[in-house]
Amino acid sequence: MTTYKEIFGKYVKNYSSDPSSDIEGQVWYNSTSGTFKSVVASAAWSSGSPLITARGSLAGAGTQTAGLAFGGSTPSRSAATEEYSGSGWSNGGNLGTARYSLAGAGTQTAGLAFGGNAAPGNTNATEEYDGSAWTAGGNMATARLVLAGAGIQTAGLAFGGYITAATNVTEEYDGSAWTAGGNLGTARQEIGGAGIQTAGLGFGGYGPSISNLTEEYDGSTWTAGGNLNTSRKKLAGSGIQTSGLAFGGETATANTAVTEQYDGTSWTNTTSMATARNQLGGCGIQTASLGFGGNPVTAITEEYNFASTIITAAAWASGGNLNNNRNFNAGCGTQTAGLAFGATSTNGTTIPGVKLSENYNGTSWTNGPSMVTLRTRLAGAGTQTAAFGAGGYSNPPNSPNQTTTENYNGTSWTSSGALNTGRQSLAGSGTQTAGLVFGSSVATEAYNGSTWTTVNSLNTGRGSISGAGTQTATLAFGGFPASAATESWNGTSWTSVNSLNTARGILGGAGTQTAALAFGGLIPGSSSATESWDGTNWITAPSLGTARYGLSGLGTQSSALAAGGSSPYVVTEEFTGETISDNVKTITTS
């Protein structure tokens, strides 16, 4: 009998536990379970971070890790452009012409938008994107909407769509002007598209009924390809002519989540999207695609991967409830060793019983010792066993802003040196012996564990601010009234950096100066929006399960905790960042 070593030139590896990383197809023996195992590839859609602006009837371009979403309907016509980093969305430059049911092509830094519906009707306008701004390109010969696009900015393809009825018109773009191409064999609107100008792919659509037809373009002529397994219109596509992906859309009876892959000859069903929808945007390749937005109007983003790894999407999950109602409270520590202190009631006054602090162990909260001074809207920082709380006020609206500072040693709170400037609705960062507070005004103060020193001010004074980091490297963001301002502190001065995508105050924050998380807040309505800071830009992240403001935040960007806040006051949520692991399968004879 031929052995594994004779076939592959090596023996089967023997492990007592599965290795953390191995090559696809590599076989090993797990001596603990007594089984042979291997890493295999499989297909899956996983949740991505939501669009900043929920919309349908939008267009897309680029790749899964450098995607572009533009235009659409909110239901009003939109000019919004967003860029996807592989983790979340950030705002790009707006289209010159707000429109929906348009088509797109190209990349994130060289995108193409054309056609659609713009006031007062269908448009032939073309725009080119350079990674920051859109500029006018050459107009299409035929104004139309619900068309498909393919190709790149300097070699684009537009086909199908609706003029006064479904059309078979095809046009080719050379980077400055459109010229006529070969007509589709069957006139269709609401069609899906993929590929390049000389090897295009058109599939599905409507005309004169919901279609499963596929056509392939060679740069001059369309010819019939293999039919979709599910007839549908208003679908999205990605990939190339010999390796395409079709997903979403609308059948004769309902929205669909069905996904199919094309090999250049025929379509095969693969795993479906989590959310059925139509007129969504799409981009990427067959093995790594992105689907976003759609109708009913949504911000949902999903990532499709055919790979030997399993992606577990970042998400918020319910944690143990606080023992005491807390709003406008402070927090510090980590997700598995957290501390919450201070609070107000629904009418803005402090809750008498909540001089108590609470400790979190990663599962549940337990009551700890009382603070010396009952107060709310204070700053806090440090760890579960070495924290400080500073400022705030005790009985709004009549009491003055406080200068009071208290240190916590894990057993008791004790009074410490007073702030130089009494204030409330401020934020804190750092440790008990090297802390920083800022906000309410422009004032910033540094703490050494016993005394406060006034240092250089914020550029923009604002209250209800949040922050993350250390005494020498902090990020300050948000504020009230709703602010998107973000500033970075280097130990000496504040520098304005890129703003939050969603302006808000009274929000939670966690992480560091270069890897922060902002969540919740008041817009003016309660927000569930979460954003992640990568050191340069804020990008969208999965939303909180419960929209609220006045909550405390603690932990890291990939392991954060949100505690308390506006009604229902006791809610705790735990954030876990995206993880990637090998797709390990046990080998059987069945």
C-alpha positions in Angstrom: 0.0 0.0 0.0 1.3 3.5 -0.9 2.0 5.5 2.2 1.4 9.2 2.9 5.2 9.8 3.0 5.7 8.1 -0.4 3.0 10.4 -1.8 4.0 13.7 -0.2 7.6 13.0 0.8 7.1 13.5 4.6 5.6 11.8 7.5 2.3 12.8 9.2 3.0 15.2 12.0 1.9 14.2 15.5 0.5 16.8 17.9 -1.1 16.6 21.3 -3.3 19.6 20.3 -4.1 21.2 17.0 -1.4 23.6 15.8 -2.4 27.3 15.7 -1.5 27.6 12.1 -0.8 25.1 9.3 -0.9 24.9 5.5 -4.1 24.1 3.7 -4.2 20.4 2.9 -1.5 19.5 5.5 -2.5 16.4 7.5 -1.6 15.8 11.1 -2.5 13.3 13.9 -4.0 14.6 17.1 -2.8 12.2 19.7 -5.2 13.5 22.4 -8.4 12.9 20.3 -6.9 10.0 18.3 -7.9 11.5 15.0 -6.3 12.7 11.8 -7.0 16.3 10.9 -6.4 18.8 8.2 -6.9 22.5 7.3 -9.5 22.8 4.5 -11.0 25.7 2.5 -14.7 26.6 2.8 -17.1 29.4 1.8 -18.8 31.7 4.3 -20.3 35.1 4.6 -19.5 37.0 7.8 -20.6 40.3 9.3 -18.6 43.4 8.5 -18.8 46.8 10.0 -21.9 48.8 8.9 -21.9 51.7 6.4 -21.9 55.1 8.0 -25.0 56.1 5.9 -27.6 53.4 5.5 -28.8 53.3 1.9 -30.0 51.1 -1.0 -29.6 51.4 -4.8 -26.0 52.3 -4.4 -22.9 51.4 -6.4 -19.6 49.8 -5.5 -16.0 49.3 -6.7 -12.6 48.1 -5.5 -11.8 45.1 -3.3 -12.8 43.5 0.0 -9.9 45.3 1.8 -10.1 48.5 -0.2 -13.7 49.0 -1.2 -15.7 51.9 -2.3 -19.5 52.6 -1.8 -21.1 55.7 -3.5 -24.5 57.2 -4.3 -27.8 55.5 -3.4 -31.1 56.3 -1.8 -31.7 56.9 1.9 -34.5 57.2 0.5 -33.4 60.6 -0.7 -30.8 60.7 -3.4 -27.3 60.5 -1.8 -23.9 61.8 -2.8 -22.2 60.0 0.0 -19.0 58.1 -0.6 -17.4 55.7 1.8 -14.2 53.8 1.8 -13.8 50.3 3.3 -10.4 49.3 4.9 -11.2 45.6 5.4 -12.4 46.4 8.9 -14.8 49.4 8.6 -16.0 52.4 6.6 -14.8 56.0 6.6 -16.1 59.0 4.8 -14.7 59.8 1.4 -15.4 62.8 -0.9 -19.0 63.3 -2.0 -20.2 62.7 -5.6 -20.7 65.9 -7.5 -24.2 64.6 -8.5 -26.4 62.9 -5.9 -28.1 59.9 -7.5 -29.3 56.4 -7.0 -29.5 53.2 -9.2 -26.1 54.1 -10.7 -23.3 51.8 -11.7 -19.6 51.7 -10.7 -16.3 50.3 -11.7 -12.6 50.7 -10.9 -10.8 50.8 -7.5 -10.9 52.7 -4.3 -8.3 55.2 -5.6 -9.4 55.2 -9.2 -13.2 54.8 -9.2 -15.8 55.4 -11.8 -19.5 56.3 -11.3 -22.0 56.6 -14.2 -25.7 56.8 -14.9 -28.5 56.6 -12.4 -31.4 58.8 -11.4 -30.5 62.4 -10.4 -32.8 65.4 -10.1 -34.9 65.9 -12.3 -34.5 62.4 -13.9 -32.2 59.8 -15.4 -28.6 61.0 -15.9 -25.7 60.2 -18.3 -23.2 61.9 -16.0 -19.9 60.2 -15.3 -17.5 61.0 -12.4 -14.0 59.8 -11.7 -12.6 59.3 -8.1 -8.9 59.8 -7.2 -9.1 58.4 -3.6 -10.3 61.7 -2.1 -12.5 63.6 -4.6 -14.8 63.1 -7.6 -14.3 65.1 -10.8 -16.5 65.1 -14.0 -15.7 62.6 -16.8 -17.2 62.2 -20.2 -20.9 61.8 -20.4 -22.5 58.5 -21.5 -24.3 58.6 -24.8 -27.5 57.2 -23.2 -28.9 58.5 -19.9 -30.2 55.5 -17.9 -30.6 53.9 -14.4 -30.4 50.4 -12.9 -27.6 49.5 -15.3 -24.5 47.4 -14.7 -20.8 48.3 -14.7 -17.5 46.5 -15.0 -13.8 47.3 -15.7 -11.5 50.0 -14.5 -11.5 53.8 -14.6 -9.6 54.0 -17.9 -11.4 51.0 -19.4 -14.9 50.9 -18.2 -18.0 49.0 -19.4 -21.7 50.0 -19.0 -24.5 47.8 -20.1 -28.2 47.3 -19.8 -30.5 49.5 -17.7 -33.7 51.4 -18.1 -34.4 54.3 -20.4 -38.1 54.2 -21.1 -37.9 50.4 -21.1 -35.2 47.9 -20.5 -32.3 48.4 -22.9 -29.5 46.3 -24.4 -27.2 49.2 -25.0 -23.5 48.8 -24.1 -20.9 51.6 -23.9 -17.1 51.5 -23.4 -15.1 54.2 -21.5 -11.5 55.0 -22.3 -10.8 57.3 -19.4 -12.3 60.4 -21.1 -15.1 59.4 -23.4 -17.8 56.7 -24.0 -18.2 54.9 -27.3 -20.8 52.3 -28.4 -20.0 48.7 -27.8 -21.9 45.5 -28.9 -25.5 45.2 -27.7 -26.6 42.7 -25.1 -28.4 39.7 -26.7 -31.3 40.4 -24.3 -32.3 43.9 -23.2 -32.4 43.9 -19.4 -32.6 46.3 -16.5 -31.6 45.7 -12.8 -28.8 43.4 -14.1 -25.7 42.2 -12.3 -22.2 42.8 -13.6 -18.6 41.7 -13.2 -15.3 41.5 -15.1 -13.3 43.9 -17.3 -14.0 45.8 -20.5 -12.7 43.0 -22.7 -14.1 40.1 -20.6 -17.3 41.3 -19.1 -20.1 39.3 -17.4 -23.8 40.2 -17.2 -26.3 38.1 -15.4 -29.9 38.1 -14.1 -32.0 41.2 -14.4 -35.5 42.0 -15.7 -36.6 42.2 -19.3 -39.3 41.3 -20.0 -39.5 39.1 -17.0 -37.1 38.2 -14.1 -34.2 36.5 -15.8 -31.5 33.9 -15.1 -29.7 34.6 -18.3 -25.9 35.1 -18.4 -23.9 36.8 -21.2 -20.2 37.1 -21.7 -18.5 40.1 -23.4 -15.3 39.8 -25.4 -14.7 43.5 -26.0 -17.1 43.7 -29.0 -19.8 41.0 -28.8 -22.0 39.4 -26.1 -22.5 35.6 -26.2 -24.7 33.4 -24.1 -23.2 31.8 -20.9 -24.5 29.4 -18.4 -27.8 30.3 -16.7 -28.1 31.3 -13.0 -29.7 28.7 -10.8 -32.0 31.4 -9.3 -33.7 33.9 -11.6 -33.5 37.3 -10.0 -33.1 41.1 -10.6 -31.5 43.9 -8.6 -28.6 41.7 -7.6 -24.9 42.5 -7.1 -21.8 40.9 -8.6 -18.0 40.7 -8.2 -15.0 38.9 -9.7 -14.1 38.3 -13.3 -15.7 36.5 -16.3 -14.2 33.1 -15.5 -14.5 33.4 -11.7 -17.6 35.5 -10.8 -19.9 35.8 -7.9 -23.6 36.8 -7.9 -25.4 37.6 -4.6 -28.6 39.0 -3.3 -31.4 40.5 -5.4 -35.1 40.0 -5.8 -36.9 36.9 -7.1 -40.5 37.0 -8.3 -41.7 36.7 -4.7 -39.2 38.1 -2.3 -35.7 39.4 -1.6 -33.1 36.7 -1.7 -29.7 36.0 0.0 -28.7 33.3 -2.6 -25.1 33.4 -3.7 -23.7 31.7 -6.8 -20.2 31.3 -8.2 -19.4 31.2 -11.9 -16.5 29.2 -13.4 -16.7 30.6 -16.9 -19.2 28.0 -18.0 -21.8 27.4 -15.2 -23.1 28.7 -11.9 -22.9 26.7 -8.7 -24.8 27.6 -5.5 -22.6 28.4 -2.5 -23.4 29.7 1.0 -26.1 32.4 1.2 -25.8 35.8 2.7 -27.1 36.4 6.2 -29.5 39.1 5.1 -31.6 38.9 2.0 -31.8 42.3 0.2 -31.9 43.9 -3.3 -30.1 46.7 -5.0 -27.0 46.3 -2.8 -23.5 47.3 -3.6 -20.8 44.8 -4.3 -17.1 44.5 -5.1 -14.1 42.3 -4.8 -13.1 38.9 -6.3 -14.9 35.6 -6.2 -13.0 34.3 -3.2 -13.0 37.6 -1.2 -16.1 39.8 -1.9 -18.0 42.5 -0.1 -21.8 43.2 -0.1 -23.1 46.3 1.5 -26.3 48.4 1.8 -29.4 47.5 -0.1 -33.2 47.6 0.2 -35.0 47.8 2.5 -32.6 50.6 3.3 -29.8 49.2 5.4 -26.2 49.8 6.5 -25.4 46.1 6.7 -22.1 44.9 5.3 -21.1 41.3 4.8 -17.8 39.8 3.7 -17.6 36.6 1.6 -14.5 34.4 1.8 -13.6 31.1 0.3 -10.5 30.3 2.4 -8.8 27.9 4.8 -9.5 30.3 7.7 -12.6 31.0 9.7 -13.4 34.6 10.4 -15.3 35.4 13.5 -16.6 38.9 13.1 -16.1 41.6 15.8 -19.2 42.0 17.9 -20.8 43.3 21.1 -22.3 40.7 23.4 -24.3 41.0 26.6 -22.4 41.0 29.9 -23.6 40.8 33.4 -25.9 43.7 34.5 -24.7 46.3 37.0 -26.2 46.1 40.5 -27.0 49.8 40.5 -28.5 52.1 38.0 -25.7 54.2 36.6 -25.8 57.1 34.1 -23.0 59.6 33.5 -20.7 57.2 35.4 -17.0 56.7 35.1 -15.0 53.5 34.5 -11.5 52.1 34.2 -9.6 48.8 34.0 -10.1 45.9 31.6 -12.9 43.8 30.3 -12.2 41.1 32.9 -11.1 43.4 35.7 -13.3 46.5 35.4 -14.4 49.3 37.8 -17.5 51.5 37.6 -18.2 54.5 39.9 -20.4 57.5 40.1 -23.9 58.0 38.6 -27.0 60.1 38.2 -30.7 59.4 38.1 -33.1 60.0 35.2 -33.8 63.6 36.4 -30.1 64.5 36.6 -29.6 64.2 40.3 -27.1 61.9 41.9 -28.4 58.5 43.2 -27.8 58.4 47.0 -27.0 54.7 47.0 -24.4 54.9 44.3 -21.5 56.2 46.3 -20.8 52.5 45.9 -18.3 51.4 43.3 -18.6 48.1 41.4 -16.1 45.5 40.3 -16.4 43.4 37.1 -14.7 40.0 36.8 -15.6 39.4 33.1 -18.9 37.8 34.0 -20.6 39.8 36.8 -20.5 42.9 38.9 -20.1 43.0 42.7 -20.6 46.0 44.9 -17.4 47.6 46.2 -16.6 50.3 48.7 -18.3 53.8 48.7 -16.5 56.9 47.3 -15.9 59.6 49.8 -17.9 62.1 47.8 -21.2 61.3 46.0 -21.0 62.7 42.5 -21.6 62.3 38.8 -20.1 63.3 35.4 -16.6 62.7 36.8 -13.4 61.5 35.1 -11.8 58.3 35.9 -8.7 56.2 34.9 -6.4 53.5 36.1 -7.0 49.9 36.9 -9.4 47.9 39.0 -7.1 48.1 42.0 -5.4 51.5 41.4 -7.8 54.1 40.1 -8.6 57.8 40.4 -11.8 59.7 40.1 -11.7 63.5 39.6 -14.1 66.4 39.2 -17.8 66.1 38.5 -20.7 67.5 40.6 -22.8 66.2 43.5 -26.3 67.6 43.3 -27.1 69.3 40.0 -28.1 71.8 39.1 -27.3 73.7 42.4 -23.9 72.4 43.4 -20.7 73.9 42.0 -18.4 71.9 39.8 -16.0 69.9 41.9 -12.2 69.8 42.2 -12.3 66.7 44.4 -10.0 63.8 43.6 -10.1 60.4 45.1 -7.7 57.4 44.8 -8.8 53.8 44.9 -6.5 51.0 46.1 -8.8 48.0 45.5 -10.1 48.2 49.0 -11.1 51.8 49.8 -11.4 55.3 48.3 -9.3 58.1 49.9 -9.2 61.9 49.2 -6.3 63.2 47.2 -5.1 66.5 45.7 -7.7 68.8 44.2 -8.0 69.8 40.5 -6.9 73.3 39.7 -10.1 73.9 37.8 -13.4 72.6 39.1 -15.5 71.0 36.3 -17.8 68.3 35.3 -18.4 66.3 32.0 -14.7 65.8 31.6 -12.6 62.7 30.6 -9.6 60.9 32.0 -6.8 58.7 30.8 -3.6 57.1 32.1 -2.9 55.6 35.5 -3.4 56.5 39.1 0.2 57.8 39.4 0.4 59.3 35.8 -3.0 60.5 34.9 -4.6 63.1 32.6 -8.0 64.9 32.6 -9.4 67.1 29.9 -12.6 68.6 28.6 -15.6 70.6 30.0 -13.4 73.5 29.0 -10.1 73.6 27.1 -8.2 72.9 30.4 -6.0 69.9 30.7 -4.3 68.7 33.8 -1.7 66.0 34.6 -1.7 63.9 37.8 1.2 62.3 39.7 -0.9 60.4 42.2 -1.2 63.3 44.7 -1.2 66.7 42.9 -2.5 68.1 39.6 -0.5 70.4 37.2 -2.1 72.5 34.5 -0.6 71.7 31.1 -1.4 72.9 27.5 -5.1 73.2 26.6 -7.2 71.4 24.1 -7.7 73.2 20.8 -11.5 72.9 21.1 -13.2 73.3 24.4 -16.1 70.9 24.9 -17.8 68.9 27.6 -19.1 65.3 27.7 -15.9 64.3 25.9 -14.3 60.8 25.9 -10.8 59.7 25.7 -8.3 56.8 25.7 -4.6 56.4 26.3 -1.9 57.4 28.7 -0.6 60.6 30.3 1.8 61.1 27.4 -0.2 59.6 24.5 -3.9 60.2 24.7 -6.8 60.6 22.2 -9.8 62.9 23.0 -12.9 62.6 20.9 -16.5 63.7 20.6 -18.2 66.1 23.0 -21.4 68.0 23.5 -23.2 69.6 21.8 -22.6 66.8 19.3 -19.0 67.1 18.1 -16.9 64.9 15.9 -13.6 66.6 16.9 -10.7 64.4 17.7 -7.4 65.5 19.2 -4.2 63.7 19.9 -1.9 64.5 23.0 1.8 63.8 22.9 2.6 64.7 26.5 3.1 68.3 25.6 0.4 69.6 23.3 -2.9 68.6 21.6 -3.1 68.3 17.8 -6.3 68.1 15.8 -6.6 64.9 13.8 -9.3 63.3 11.6 -12.8 63.6 13.0 -15.3 60.9 14.1 -17.7 59.9 11.3 -20.7 60.5 13.6 -20.7 63.6 15.7 -21.8 62.9 19.3 -21.2 63.6 23.0 -21.6 61.7 26.3 -20.1 58.7 24.6 -17.9 55.8 25.8 -14.3 55.2 24.9 -11.6 52.6 25.3 -8.2 51.7 24.0 -5.1 53.7 23.3 -4.0 56.7 21.3 -3.4 54.6 18.2 -6.0 52.0 18.7 -9.2 53.4 20.3 -12.9 52.5 20.3 -15.7 55.1 20.5 -19.3 53.9 21.2 -22.8 55.1 22.0 -23.4 58.8 22.8 -26.0 61.5 22.1 -26.5 62.7 18.5 -29.1 64.2 19.9 -30.9 60.8 20.0 -29.3 57.9 21.7 -26.7 56.2 19.5 -25.5 52.6 19.2 -22.8 53.6 16.6 -19.3 52.2 17.3 -16.1 53.5 15.6 -12.6 52.2 15.6 -9.5 54.4 15.4 -6.4 53.0 13.6 -4.1 55.9 14.4 -5.1 57.9 11.4 -8.8 57.5 10.7 -12.1 56.5 12.4 -13.9 53.6 10.7 -17.2 52.0 11.5 -17.4 49.0 13.8 -20.3 46.7 14.9 -23.0 48.7 16.8 -23.9 48.3 20.4 -26.9 46.1 21.1 -28.5 48.9 23.2 -28.3 52.5 22.0 -27.5 54.9 24.9 -25.5 57.8 26.2 -23.8 58.6 29.5 -22.2 55.2 29.6 -18.6 54.4 30.8 -16.1 52.7 28.6 -13.0 50.7 29.5 -10.6 48.1 28.2 -8.9 47.9 24.8 -9.9 48.3 21.2 -10.3 44.5 20.8 -11.6 43.8 24.3 -13.8 46.6 25.5 -16.6 47.1 28.1 -19.6 49.4 27.9 -21.3 49.9 31.3 -24.5 51.7 32.3 -25.8 54.8 30.6 -29.2 56.1 29.7 -32.2 53.7 30.2 -32.1 50.9 31.1 -29.0 52.1 33.2 -27.7 48.6 34.2 -26.8 47.2 30.8 -23.2 45.9 30.3 -21.9 44.9 26.9 -18.6 43.3 26.0 -16.8 44.0 22.7 -14.6 41.4 21.0 -12.6 42.2 17.9 -12.4 40.1 14.8 -10.5 36.8 15.1 -9.2 34.5 12.4 -8.4 30.8 12.9 -7.6 27.8 10.7 -10.6 25.8 9.4 -9.6 22.5 11.0 -11.5 19.4 10.0 -11.3 15.9 11.3 -10.7 13.3 8.6 -13.1 10.4 8.5 -13.8 7.5 6.1 -17.5 8.5 5.6 
